[in-house]
């Protein structure tokens, strides 16, 4: 079983490679979610389809830093 943090690091690494290759950075959150979904289906830690989708979304959003964006909005208000 691969740890959750390792999967997030893999997704972030692919995102950094995407940025350095000069491709559109606006698509990185979408890329992170897609890679998160692929990783969960690749390792198949659980066989429940909805849990796999949920884990993939959490992985991709964690790698995108969605929590950091949310905390920034709370500081502004």
mmCIF file of the N, C-alpha and C atoms, coordinates in Angstrom:
data_MODEL
# 
_entry.id   MODEL 
# 
loop_
_atom_site.group_PDB 
_atom_site.id 
_atom_site.type_symbol 
_atom_site.label_atom_id 
_atom_site.label_alt_id 
_atom_site.label_comp_id 
_atom_site.label_asym_id 
_atom_site.label_entity_id 
_atom_site.label_seq_id 
_atom_site.pdbx_PDB_ins_code 
_atom_site.Cartn_x 
_atom_site.Cartn_y 
_atom_site.Cartn_z 
_atom_site.occupancy 
_atom_site.B_iso_or_equiv 
_atom_site.pdbx_formal_charge 
_atom_site.auth_seq_id 
_atom_site.auth_comp_id 
_atom_site.auth_asym_id 
_atom_site.auth_atom_id 
_atom_site.pdbx_PDB_model_num 
ATOM 1   N N  . UNK A 1 1  ? 0.835   -1.177 0.000   1.00 0.00 ? 1  UNK A N  1 
ATOM 2   C CA . UNK A 1 1  ? 0.000   0.000  0.000   1.00 0.00 ? 1  UNK A CA 1 
ATOM 3   C C  . UNK A 1 1  ? 0.882   1.243  0.000   1.00 0.00 ? 1  UNK A C  1 
ATOM 4   N N  . UNK A 1 2  ? 0.603   2.142  -0.877  1.00 0.00 ? 2  UNK A N  1 
ATOM 5   C CA . UNK A 1 2  ? 1.363   3.389  -0.970  1.00 0.00 ? 2  UNK A CA 1 
ATOM 6   C C  . UNK A 1 2  ? 0.667   4.443  -0.115  1.00 0.00 ? 2  UNK A C  1 
ATOM 7   N N  . UNK A 1 3  ? 1.435   5.152  0.683   1.00 0.00 ? 3  UNK A N  1 
ATOM 8   C CA . UNK A 1 3  ? 0.896   6.153  1.588   1.00 0.00 ? 3  UNK A CA 1 
ATOM 9   C C  . UNK A 1 3  ? 0.276   7.316  0.819   1.00 0.00 ? 3  UNK A C  1 
ATOM 10  N N  . UNK A 1 4  ? -0.699  7.956  1.450   1.00 0.00 ? 4  UNK A N  1 
ATOM 11  C CA . UNK A 1 4  ? -1.404  9.092  0.853   1.00 0.00 ? 4  UNK A CA 1 
ATOM 12  C C  . UNK A 1 4  ? -0.444  10.230 0.516   1.00 0.00 ? 4  UNK A C  1 
ATOM 13  N N  . UNK A 1 5  ? 0.484   10.517 1.431   1.00 0.00 ? 5  UNK A N  1 
ATOM 14  C CA . UNK A 1 5  ? 1.440   11.598 1.217   1.00 0.00 ? 5  UNK A CA 1 
ATOM 15  C C  . UNK A 1 5  ? 2.363   11.347 0.036   1.00 0.00 ? 5  UNK A C  1 
ATOM 16  N N  . UNK A 1 6  ? 2.719   10.094 -0.183  1.00 0.00 ? 6  UNK A N  1 
ATOM 17  C CA . UNK A 1 6  ? 3.577   9.747  -1.316  1.00 0.00 ? 6  UNK A CA 1 
ATOM 18  C C  . UNK A 1 6  ? 2.837   10.006 -2.627  1.00 0.00 ? 6  UNK A C  1 
ATOM 19  N N  . UNK A 1 7  ? 1.558   9.665  -2.655  1.00 0.00 ? 7  UNK A N  1 
ATOM 20  C CA . UNK A 1 7  ? 0.764   9.903  -3.867  1.00 0.00 ? 7  UNK A CA 1 
ATOM 21  C C  . UNK A 1 7  ? 0.636   11.395 -4.152  1.00 0.00 ? 7  UNK A C  1 
ATOM 22  N N  . UNK A 1 8  ? 0.427   12.191 -3.109  1.00 0.00 ? 8  UNK A N  1 
ATOM 23  C CA . UNK A 1 8  ? 0.332   13.648 -3.296  1.00 0.00 ? 8  UNK A CA 1 
ATOM 24  C C  . UNK A 1 8  ? 1.648   14.195 -3.830  1.00 0.00 ? 8  UNK A C  1 
ATOM 25  N N  . UNK A 1 9  ? 2.768   13.691 -3.315  1.00 0.00 ? 9  UNK A N  1 
ATOM 26  C CA . UNK A 1 9  ? 4.082   14.137 -3.802  1.00 0.00 ? 9  UNK A CA 1 
ATOM 27  C C  . UNK A 1 9  ? 4.291   13.766 -5.265  1.00 0.00 ? 9  UNK A C  1 
ATOM 28  N N  . UNK A 1 10 ? 3.841   12.585 -5.658  1.00 0.00 ? 10 UNK A N  1 
ATOM 29  C CA . UNK A 1 10 ? 3.934   12.190 -7.066  1.00 0.00 ? 10 UNK A CA 1 
ATOM 30  C C  . UNK A 1 10 ? 3.134   13.123 -7.958  1.00 0.00 ? 10 UNK A C  1 
ATOM 31  N N  . UNK A 1 11 ? 1.937   13.459 -7.524  1.00 0.00 ? 11 UNK A N  1 
ATOM 32  C CA . UNK A 1 11 ? 1.083   14.352 -8.316  1.00 0.00 ? 11 UNK A CA 1 
ATOM 33  C C  . UNK A 1 11 ? 1.716   15.732 -8.406  1.00 0.00 ? 11 UNK A C  1 
ATOM 34  N N  . UNK A 1 12 ? 2.256   16.226 -7.303  1.00 0.00 ? 12 UNK A N  1 
ATOM 35  C CA . UNK A 1 12 ? 2.901   17.541 -7.322  1.00 0.00 ? 12 UNK A CA 1 
ATOM 36  C C  . UNK A 1 12 ? 4.127   17.542 -8.223  1.00 0.00 ? 12 UNK A C  1 
ATOM 37  N N  . UNK A 1 13 ? 4.845   16.436 -8.264  1.00 0.00 ? 13 UNK A N  1 
ATOM 38  C CA . UNK A 1 13 ? 6.025   16.335 -9.141  1.00 0.00 ? 13 UNK A CA 1 
ATOM 39  C C  . UNK A 1 13 ? 5.629   16.412 -10.603 1.00 0.00 ? 13 UNK A C  1 
ATOM 40  N N  . UNK A 1 14 ? 4.570   15.719 -10.952 1.00 0.00 ? 14 UNK A N  1 
ATOM 41  C CA . UNK A 1 14 ? 4.093   15.775 -12.340 1.00 0.00 ? 14 UNK A CA 1 
ATOM 42  C C  . UNK A 1 14 ? 3.625   17.187 -12.681 1.00 0.00 ? 14 UNK A C  1 
ATOM 43  N N  . UNK A 1 15 ? 2.986   17.853 -11.735 1.00 0.00 ? 15 UNK A N  1 
ATOM 44  C CA . UNK A 1 15 ? 2.534   19.229 -11.976 1.00 0.00 ? 15 UNK A CA 1 
ATOM 45  C C  . UNK A 1 15 ? 3.722   20.165 -12.200 1.00 0.00 ? 15 UNK A C  1 
ATOM 46  N N  . UNK A 1 16 ? 4.799   19.970 -11.430 1.00 0.00 ? 16 UNK A N  1 
ATOM 47  C CA . UNK A 1 16 ? 5.987   20.801 -11.626 1.00 0.00 ? 16 UNK A CA 1 
ATOM 48  C C  . UNK A 1 16 ? 6.626   20.552 -12.986 1.00 0.00 ? 16 UNK A C  1 
ATOM 49  N N  . UNK A 1 17 ? 6.650   19.302 -13.402 1.00 0.00 ? 17 UNK A N  1 
ATOM 50  C CA . UNK A 1 17 ? 7.165   18.997 -14.739 1.00 0.00 ? 17 UNK A CA 1 
ATOM 51  C C  . UNK A 1 17 ? 6.311   19.663 -15.815 1.00 0.00 ? 17 UNK A C  1 
ATOM 52  N N  . UNK A 1 18 ? 5.012   19.665 -15.590 1.00 0.00 ? 18 UNK A N  1 
ATOM 53  C CA . UNK A 1 18 ? 4.077   20.307 -16.513 1.00 0.00 ? 18 UNK A CA 1 
ATOM 54  C C  . UNK A 1 18 ? 4.383   21.804 -16.616 1.00 0.00 ? 18 UNK A C  1 
ATOM 55  N N  . UNK A 1 19 ? 4.620   22.451 -15.457 1.00 0.00 ? 19 UNK A N  1 
ATOM 56  C CA . UNK A 1 19 ? 4.934   23.889 -15.446 1.00 0.00 ? 19 UNK A CA 1 
ATOM 57  C C  . UNK A 1 19 ? 6.243   24.174 -16.188 1.00 0.00 ? 19 UNK A C  1 
ATOM 58  N N  . UNK A 1 20 ? 7.254   23.363 -15.937 1.00 0.00 ? 20 UNK A N  1 
ATOM 59  C CA . UNK A 1 20 ? 8.570   23.601 -16.535 1.00 0.00 ? 20 UNK A CA 1 
ATOM 60  C C  . UNK A 1 20 ? 8.607   23.323 -18.029 1.00 0.00 ? 20 UNK A C  1 
ATOM 61  N N  . UNK A 1 21 ? 7.674   22.523 -18.510 1.00 0.00 ? 21 UNK A N  1 
ATOM 62  C CA . UNK A 1 21 ? 7.658   22.219 -19.940 1.00 0.00 ? 21 UNK A CA 1 
ATOM 63  C C  . UNK A 1 21 ? 7.073   23.369 -20.750 1.00 0.00 ? 21 UNK A C  1 
ATOM 64  N N  . UNK A 1 22 ? 6.492   24.362 -20.068 1.00 0.00 ? 22 UNK A N  1 
ATOM 65  C CA . UNK A 1 22 ? 5.987   25.527 -20.764 1.00 0.00 ? 22 UNK A CA 1 
ATOM 66  C C  . UNK A 1 22 ? 4.532   25.418 -21.200 1.00 0.00 ? 22 UNK A C  1 
ATOM 67  N N  . UNK A 1 23 ? 3.852   24.396 -20.760 1.00 0.00 ? 23 UNK A N  1 
ATOM 68  C CA . UNK A 1 23 ? 2.445   24.245 -21.118 1.00 0.00 ? 23 UNK A CA 1 
ATOM 69  C C  . UNK A 1 23 ? 1.576   25.109 -20.205 1.00 0.00 ? 23 UNK A C  1 
ATOM 70  N N  . UNK A 1 24 ? 0.298   25.205 -20.502 1.00 0.00 ? 24 UNK A N  1 
ATOM 71  C CA . UNK A 1 24 ? -0.599  26.102 -19.775 1.00 0.00 ? 24 UNK A CA 1 
ATOM 72  C C  . UNK A 1 24 ? -0.681  25.736 -18.293 1.00 0.00 ? 24 UNK A C  1 
ATOM 73  N N  . UNK A 1 25 ? -0.426  26.715 -17.443 1.00 0.00 ? 25 UNK A N  1 
ATOM 74  C CA . UNK A 1 25 ? -0.484  26.469 -16.007 1.00 0.00 ? 25 UNK A CA 1 
ATOM 75  C C  . UNK A 1 25 ? -1.908  26.549 -15.473 1.00 0.00 ? 25 UNK A C  1 
ATOM 76  N N  . UNK A 1 26 ? -2.837  27.085 -16.262 1.00 0.00 ? 26 UNK A N  1 
ATOM 77  C CA . UNK A 1 26 ? -4.225  27.167 -15.813 1.00 0.00 ? 26 UNK A CA 1 
ATOM 78  C C  . UNK A 1 26 ? -4.860  25.789 -15.682 1.00 0.00 ? 26 UNK A C  1 
ATOM 79  N N  . UNK A 1 27 ? -4.313  24.815 -16.385 1.00 0.00 ? 27 UNK A N  1 
ATOM 80  C CA . UNK A 1 27 ? -4.892  23.477 -16.388 1.00 0.00 ? 27 UNK A CA 1 
ATOM 81  C C  . UNK A 1 27 ? -4.303  22.559 -15.325 1.00 0.00 ? 27 UNK A C  1 
ATOM 82  N N  . UNK A 1 28 ? -3.387  23.057 -14.512 1.00 0.00 ? 28 UNK A N  1 
ATOM 83  C CA . UNK A 1 28 ? -2.713  22.212 -13.531 1.00 0.00 ? 28 UNK A CA 1 
ATOM 84  C C  . UNK A 1 28 ? -3.674  21.633 -12.484 1.00 0.00 ? 28 UNK A C  1 
ATOM 85  N N  . UNK A 1 29 ? -4.630  22.391 -11.929 1.00 0.00 ? 29 UNK A N  1 
ATOM 86  C CA . UNK A 1 29 ? -5.560  21.750 -10.986 1.00 0.00 ? 29 UNK A CA 1 
ATOM 87  C C  . UNK A 1 29 ? -6.359  20.609 -11.613 1.00 0.00 ? 29 UNK A C  1 
ATOM 88  N N  . UNK A 1 30 ? -6.775  20.774 -12.851 1.00 0.00 ? 30 UNK A N  1 
ATOM 89  C CA . UNK A 1 30 ? -7.487  19.701 -13.545 1.00 0.00 ? 30 UNK A CA 1 
ATOM 90  C C  . UNK A 1 30 ? -6.568  18.502 -13.767 1.00 0.00 ? 30 UNK A C  1 
ATOM 91  N N  . UNK A 1 31 ? -5.335  18.768 -14.138 1.00 0.00 ? 31 UNK A N  1 
ATOM 92  C CA . UNK A 1 31 ? -4.351  17.700 -14.319 1.00 0.00 ? 31 UNK A CA 1 
ATOM 93  C C  . UNK A 1 31 ? -4.120  16.952 -13.006 1.00 0.00 ? 31 UNK A C  1 
ATOM 94  N N  . UNK A 1 32 ? -4.035  17.690 -11.896 1.00 0.00 ? 32 UNK A N  1 
ATOM 95  C CA . UNK A 1 32 ? -3.829  17.060 -10.593 1.00 0.00 ? 32 UNK A CA 1 
ATOM 96  C C  . UNK A 1 32 ? -4.978  16.135 -10.227 1.00 0.00 ? 32 UNK A C  1 
ATOM 97  N N  . UNK A 1 33 ? -6.196  16.573 -10.487 1.00 0.00 ? 33 UNK A N  1 
ATOM 98  C CA . UNK A 1 33 ? -7.356  15.734 -10.166 1.00 0.00 ? 33 UNK A CA 1 
ATOM 99  C C  . UNK A 1 33 ? -7.367  14.486 -11.049 1.00 0.00 ? 33 UNK A C  1 
ATOM 100 N N  . UNK A 1 34 ? -7.070  14.646 -12.320 1.00 0.00 ? 34 UNK A N  1 
ATOM 101 C CA . UNK A 1 34 ? -7.049  13.486 -13.219 1.00 0.00 ? 34 UNK A CA 1 
ATOM 102 C C  . UNK A 1 34 ? -5.962  12.484 -12.817 1.00 0.00 ? 34 UNK A C  1 
ATOM 103 N N  . UNK A 1 35 ? -4.796  12.980 -12.458 1.00 0.00 ? 35 UNK A N  1 
ATOM 104 C CA . UNK A 1 35 ? -3.717  12.087 -12.033 1.00 0.00 ? 35 UNK A CA 1 
ATOM 105 C C  . UNK A 1 35 ? -4.089  11.415 -10.706 1.00 0.00 ? 35 UNK A C  1 
ATOM 106 N N  . UNK A 1 36 ? -4.741  12.156 -9.805  1.00 0.00 ? 36 UNK A N  1 
ATOM 107 C CA . UNK A 1 36 ? -5.199  11.566 -8.552  1.00 0.00 ? 36 UNK A CA 1 
ATOM 108 C C  . UNK A 1 36 ? -6.174  10.424 -8.787  1.00 0.00 ? 36 UNK A C  1 
ATOM 109 N N  . UNK A 1 37 ? -7.096  10.617 -9.729  1.00 0.00 ? 37 UNK A N  1 
ATOM 110 C CA . UNK A 1 37 ? -8.039  9.550  -10.060 1.00 0.00 ? 37 UNK A CA 1 
ATOM 111 C C  . UNK A 1 37 ? -7.323  8.342  -10.660 1.00 0.00 ? 37 UNK A C  1 
ATOM 112 N N  . UNK A 1 38 ? -6.371  8.611  -11.549 1.00 0.00 ? 38 UNK A N  1 
ATOM 113 C CA . UNK A 1 38 ? -5.626  7.507  -12.156 1.00 0.00 ? 38 UNK A CA 1 
ATOM 114 C C  . UNK A 1 38 ? -4.808  6.733  -11.134 1.00 0.00 ? 38 UNK A C  1 
ATOM 115 N N  . UNK A 1 39 ? -4.192  7.443  -10.193 1.00 0.00 ? 39 UNK A N  1 
ATOM 116 C CA . UNK A 1 39 ? -3.395  6.768  -9.166  1.00 0.00 ? 39 UNK A CA 1 
ATOM 117 C C  . UNK A 1 39 ? -4.255  5.875  -8.286  1.00 0.00 ? 39 UNK A C  1 
ATOM 118 N N  . UNK A 1 40 ? -5.444  6.348  -7.928  1.00 0.00 ? 40 UNK A N  1 
ATOM 119 C CA . UNK A 1 40 ? -6.283  5.515  -7.069  1.00 0.00 ? 40 UNK A CA 1 
ATOM 120 C C  . UNK A 1 40 ? -6.773  4.275  -7.812  1.00 0.00 ? 40 UNK A C  1 
ATOM 121 N N  . UNK A 1 41 ? -7.049  4.406  -9.097  1.00 0.00 ? 41 UNK A N  1 
ATOM 122 C CA . UNK A 1 41 ? -7.471  3.236  -9.853  1.00 0.00 ? 41 UNK A CA 1 
ATOM 123 C C  . UNK A 1 41 ? -6.295  2.311  -10.145 1.00 0.00 ? 41 UNK A C  1 
ATOM 124 N N  . UNK A 1 42 ? -5.084  2.876  -10.239 1.00 0.00 ? 42 UNK A N  1 
ATOM 125 C CA . UNK A 1 42 ? -3.902  2.070  -10.509 1.00 0.00 ? 42 UNK A CA 1 
ATOM 126 C C  . UNK A 1 42 ? -3.543  1.192  -9.312  1.00 0.00 ? 42 UNK A C  1 
ATOM 127 N N  . UNK A 1 43 ? -3.593  1.768  -8.097  1.00 0.00 ? 43 UNK A N  1 
ATOM 128 C CA . UNK A 1 43 ? -3.202  1.006  -6.925  1.00 0.00 ? 43 UNK A CA 1 
ATOM 129 C C  . UNK A 1 43 ? -4.354  0.220  -6.310  1.00 0.00 ? 43 UNK A C  1 
ATOM 130 N N  . UNK A 1 44 ? -5.590  0.555  -6.610  1.00 0.00 ? 44 UNK A N  1 
ATOM 131 C CA . UNK A 1 44 ? -6.781  -0.177 -6.154  1.00 0.00 ? 44 UNK A CA 1 
ATOM 132 C C  . UNK A 1 44 ? -6.689  -0.655 -4.709  1.00 0.00 ? 44 UNK A C  1 
ATOM 133 N N  . UNK A 1 45 ? -6.598  0.284  -3.793  1.00 0.00 ? 45 UNK A N  1 
ATOM 134 C CA . UNK A 1 45 ? -6.556  -0.073 -2.381  1.00 0.00 ? 45 UNK A CA 1 
ATOM 135 C C  . UNK A 1 45 ? -7.930  -0.483 -1.871  1.00 0.00 ? 45 UNK A C  1 
ATOM 136 N N  . UNK A 1 46 ? -8.968  0.020  -2.502  1.00 0.00 ? 46 UNK A N  1 
ATOM 137 C CA . UNK A 1 46 ? -10.321 -0.318 -2.116  1.00 0.00 ? 46 UNK A CA 1 
ATOM 138 C C  . UNK A 1 46 ? -11.096 -0.583 -3.398  1.00 0.00 ? 46 UNK A C  1 
ATOM 139 N N  . UNK A 1 47 ? -12.049 -1.485 -3.348  1.00 0.00 ? 47 UNK A N  1 
ATOM 140 C CA . UNK A 1 47 ? -12.763 -1.850 -4.561  1.00 0.00 ? 47 UNK A CA 1 
ATOM 141 C C  . UNK A 1 47 ? -14.123 -1.183 -4.685  1.00 0.00 ? 47 UNK A C  1 
ATOM 142 N N  . UNK A 1 48 ? -14.432 -0.275 -3.796  1.00 0.00 ? 48 UNK A N  1 
ATOM 143 C CA . UNK A 1 48 ? -15.675 0.476  -3.900  1.00 0.00 ? 48 UNK A CA 1 
ATOM 144 C C  . UNK A 1 48 ? -15.446 1.664  -4.833  1.00 0.00 ? 48 UNK A C  1 
ATOM 145 N N  . UNK A 1 49 ? -16.234 1.744  -5.891  1.00 0.00 ? 49 UNK A N  1 
ATOM 146 C CA . UNK A 1 49 ? -16.032 2.736  -6.940  1.00 0.00 ? 49 UNK A CA 1 
ATOM 147 C C  . UNK A 1 49 ? -16.141 4.166  -6.405  1.00 0.00 ? 49 UNK A C  1 
ATOM 148 N N  . UNK A 1 50 ? -17.122 4.434  -5.557  1.00 0.00 ? 50 UNK A N  1 
ATOM 149 C CA . UNK A 1 50 ? -17.305 5.794  -5.041  1.00 0.00 ? 50 UNK A CA 1 
ATOM 150 C C  . UNK A 1 50 ? -16.156 6.209  -4.120  1.00 0.00 ? 50 UNK A C  1 
ATOM 151 N N  . UNK A 1 51 ? -15.630 5.267  -3.352  1.00 0.00 ? 51 UNK A N  1 
ATOM 152 C CA . UNK A 1 51 ? -14.495 5.587  -2.478  1.00 0.00 ? 51 UNK A CA 1 
ATOM 153 C C  . UNK A 1 51 ? -13.255 5.872  -3.316  1.00 0.00 ? 51 UNK A C  1 
ATOM 154 N N  . UNK A 1 52 ? -13.063 5.129  -4.403  1.00 0.00 ? 52 UNK A N  1 
ATOM 155 C CA . UNK A 1 52 ? -11.932 5.392  -5.291  1.00 0.00 ? 52 UNK A CA 1 
ATOM 156 C C  . UNK A 1 52 ? -12.016 6.787  -5.902  1.00 0.00 ? 52 UNK A C  1 
ATOM 157 N N  . UNK A 1 53 ? -13.201 7.178  -6.329  1.00 0.00 ? 53 UNK A N  1 
ATOM 158 C CA . UNK A 1 53 ? -13.373 8.522  -6.899  1.00 0.00 ? 53 UNK A CA 1 
ATOM 159 C C  . UNK A 1 53 ? -13.125 9.582  -5.835  1.00 0.00 ? 53 UNK A C  1 
ATOM 160 N N  . UNK A 1 54 ? -13.653 9.360  -4.637  1.00 0.00 ? 54 UNK A N  1 
ATOM 161 C CA . UNK A 1 54 ? -13.454 10.313 -3.556  1.00 0.00 ? 54 UNK A CA 1 
ATOM 162 C C  . UNK A 1 54 ? -11.968 10.455 -3.212  1.00 0.00 ? 54 UNK A C  1 
ATOM 163 N N  . UNK A 1 55 ? -11.263 9.348  -3.103  1.00 0.00 ? 55 UNK A N  1 
ATOM 164 C CA . UNK A 1 55 ? -9.834  9.401  -2.796  1.00 0.00 ? 55 UNK A CA 1 
ATOM 165 C C  . UNK A 1 55 ? -9.058  10.104 -3.910  1.00 0.00 ? 55 UNK A C  1 
ATOM 166 N N  . UNK A 1 56 ? -9.417  9.847  -5.157  1.00 0.00 ? 56 UNK A N  1 
ATOM 167 C CA . UNK A 1 56 ? -8.747  10.512 -6.271  1.00 0.00 ? 56 UNK A CA 1 
ATOM 168 C C  . UNK A 1 56 ? -8.954  12.016 -6.257  1.00 0.00 ? 56 UNK A C  1 
ATOM 169 N N  . UNK A 1 57 ? -10.174 12.439 -5.951  1.00 0.00 ? 57 UNK A N  1 
ATOM 170 C CA . UNK A 1 57 ? -10.454 13.873 -5.871  1.00 0.00 ? 57 UNK A CA 1 
ATOM 171 C C  . UNK A 1 57 ? -9.698  14.514 -4.715  1.00 0.00 ? 57 UNK A C  1 
ATOM 172 N N  . UNK A 1 58 ? -9.657  13.838 -3.589  1.00 0.00 ? 58 UNK A N  1 
ATOM 173 C CA . UNK A 1 58 ? -8.935  14.377 -2.438  1.00 0.00 ? 58 UNK A CA 1 
ATOM 174 C C  . UNK A 1 58 ? -7.444  14.477 -2.736  1.00 0.00 ? 58 UNK A C  1 
ATOM 175 N N  . UNK A 1 59 ? -6.894  13.469 -3.391  1.00 0.00 ? 59 UNK A N  1 
ATOM 176 C CA . UNK A 1 59 ? -5.474  13.506 -3.761  1.00 0.00 ? 59 UNK A CA 1 
ATOM 177 C C  . UNK A 1 59 ? -5.179  14.685 -4.687  1.00 0.00 ? 59 UNK A C  1 
ATOM 178 N N  . UNK A 1 60 ? -5.980  14.820 -5.739  1.00 0.00 ? 60 UNK A N  1 
ATOM 179 C CA . UNK A 1 60 ? -5.748  15.889 -6.712  1.00 0.00 ? 60 UNK A CA 1 
ATOM 180 C C  . UNK A 1 60 ? -5.916  17.271 -6.118  1.00 0.00 ? 60 UNK A C  1 
ATOM 181 N N  . UNK A 1 61 ? -6.947  17.442 -5.297  1.00 0.00 ? 61 UNK A N  1 
ATOM 182 C CA . UNK A 1 61 ? -7.174  18.748 -4.691  1.00 0.00 ? 61 UNK A CA 1 
ATOM 183 C C  . UNK A 1 61 ? -6.121  19.061 -3.641  1.00 0.00 ? 61 UNK A C  1 
ATOM 184 N N  . UNK A 1 62 ? -5.645  18.048 -2.947  1.00 0.00 ? 62 UNK A N  1 
ATOM 185 C CA . UNK A 1 62 ? -4.566  18.264 -1.969  1.00 0.00 ? 62 UNK A CA 1 
ATOM 186 C C  . UNK A 1 62 ? -3.283  18.691 -2.670  1.00 0.00 ? 62 UNK A C  1 
ATOM 187 N N  . UNK A 1 63 ? -2.992  18.059 -3.785  1.00 0.00 ? 63 UNK A N  1 
ATOM 188 C CA . UNK A 1 63 ? -1.791  18.414 -4.532  1.00 0.00 ? 63 UNK A CA 1 
ATOM 189 C C  . UNK A 1 63 ? -1.905  19.804 -5.135  1.00 0.00 ? 63 UNK A C  1 
ATOM 190 N N  . UNK A 1 64 ? -3.128  20.247 -5.428  1.00 0.00 ? 64 UNK A N  1 
ATOM 191 C CA . UNK A 1 64 ? -3.326  21.583 -5.995  1.00 0.00 ? 64 UNK A CA 1 
ATOM 192 C C  . UNK A 1 64 ? -3.241  22.674 -4.948  1.00 0.00 ? 64 UNK A C  1 
ATOM 193 N N  . UNK A 1 65 ? -3.348  22.304 -3.697  1.00 0.00 ? 65 UNK A N  1 
ATOM 194 C CA . UNK A 1 65 ? -3.290  23.302 -2.634  1.00 0.00 ? 65 UNK A CA 1 
ATOM 195 C C  . UNK A 1 65 ? -4.604  24.010 -2.425  1.00 0.00 ? 65 UNK A C  1 
ATOM 196 N N  . UNK A 1 66 ? -5.710  23.317 -2.601  1.00 0.00 ? 66 UNK A N  1 
ATOM 197 C CA . UNK A 1 66 ? -7.021  23.939 -2.438  1.00 0.00 ? 66 UNK A CA 1 
ATOM 198 C C  . UNK A 1 66 ? -7.214  24.424 -1.007  1.00 0.00 ? 66 UNK A C  1 
ATOM 199 N N  . UNK A 1 67 ? -6.679  23.700 -0.037  1.00 0.00 ? 67 UNK A N  1 
ATOM 200 C CA . UNK A 1 67 ? -6.787  24.135 1.356   1.00 0.00 ? 67 UNK A CA 1 
ATOM 201 C C  . UNK A 1 67 ? -6.092  25.479 1.547   1.00 0.00 ? 67 UNK A C  1 
ATOM 202 N N  . UNK A 1 68 ? -4.931  25.658 0.934   1.00 0.00 ? 68 UNK A N  1 
ATOM 203 C CA . UNK A 1 68 ? -4.200  26.918 1.060   1.00 0.00 ? 68 UNK A CA 1 
ATOM 204 C C  . UNK A 1 68 ? -4.991  28.067 0.464   1.00 0.00 ? 68 UNK A C  1 
ATOM 205 N N  . UNK A 1 69 ? -5.665  27.820 -0.644  1.00 0.00 ? 69 UNK A N  1 
ATOM 206 C CA . UNK A 1 69 ? -6.471  28.870 -1.276  1.00 0.00 ? 69 UNK A CA 1 
ATOM 207 C C  . UNK A 1 69 ? -7.631  29.241 -0.367  1.00 0.00 ? 69 UNK A C  1 
ATOM 208 N N  . UNK A 1 70 ? -8.266  28.248 0.233   1.00 0.00 ? 70 UNK A N  1 
ATOM 209 C CA . UNK A 1 70 ? -9.381  28.513 1.146   1.00 0.00 ? 70 UNK A CA 1 
ATOM 210 C C  . UNK A 1 70 ? -8.949  29.293 2.365   1.00 0.00 ? 70 UNK A C  1 
ATOM 211 N N  . UNK A 1 71 ? -7.781  28.987 2.893   1.00 0.00 ? 71 UNK A N  1 
ATOM 212 C CA . UNK A 1 71 ? -7.300  29.708 4.072   1.00 0.00 ? 71 UNK A CA 1 
ATOM 213 C C  . UNK A 1 71 ? -6.942  31.148 3.715   1.00 0.00 ? 71 UNK A C  1 
ATOM 214 N N  . UNK A 1 72 ? -6.505  31.393 2.497   1.00 0.00 ? 72 UNK A N  1 
ATOM 215 C CA . UNK A 1 72 ? -6.223  32.773 2.067   1.00 0.00 ? 72 UNK A CA 1 
ATOM 216 C C  . UNK A 1 72 ? -7.498  33.610 2.030   1.00 0.00 ? 72 UNK A C  1 
ATOM 217 N N  . UNK A 1 73 ? -8.596  33.011 1.563   1.00 0.00 ? 73 UNK A N  1 
ATOM 218 C CA . UNK A 1 73 ? -9.855  33.735 1.497   1.00 0.00 ? 73 UNK A CA 1 
ATOM 219 C C  . UNK A 1 73 ? -10.377 34.049 2.902   1.00 0.00 ? 73 UNK A C  1 
ATOM 220 N N  . UNK A 1 74 ? -10.158 33.157 3.832   1.00 0.00 ? 74 UNK A N  1 
ATOM 221 C CA . UNK A 1 74 ? -10.599 33.427 5.212   1.00 0.00 ? 74 UNK A CA 1 
ATOM 222 C C  . UNK A 1 74 ? -9.808  34.574 5.826   1.00 0.00 ? 74 UNK A C  1 
ATOM 223 N N  . UNK A 1 75 ? -8.517  34.706 5.488   1.00 0.00 ? 75 UNK A N  1 
ATOM 224 C CA . UNK A 1 75 ? -7.694  35.790 6.026   1.00 0.00 ? 75 UNK A CA 1 
ATOM 225 C C  . UNK A 1 75 ? -8.115  37.137 5.460   1.00 0.00 ? 75 UNK A C  1 
ATOM 226 N N  . UNK A 1 76 ? -8.602  37.161 4.210   1.00 0.00 ? 76 UNK A N  1 
ATOM 227 C CA . UNK A 1 76 ? -8.995  38.425 3.591   1.00 0.00 ? 76 UNK A CA 1 
ATOM 228 C C  . UNK A 1 76 ? -10.249 38.989 4.245   1.00 0.00 ? 76 UNK A C  1 
ATOM 229 N N  . UNK A 1 77 ? -11.190 38.118 4.585   1.00 0.00 ? 77 UNK A N  1 
ATOM 230 C CA . UNK A 1 77 ? -12.443 38.582 5.159   1.00 0.00 ? 77 UNK A CA 1 
ATOM 231 C C  . UNK A 1 77 ? -12.212 38.987 6.550   1.00 0.00 ? 77 UNK A C  1 
# 
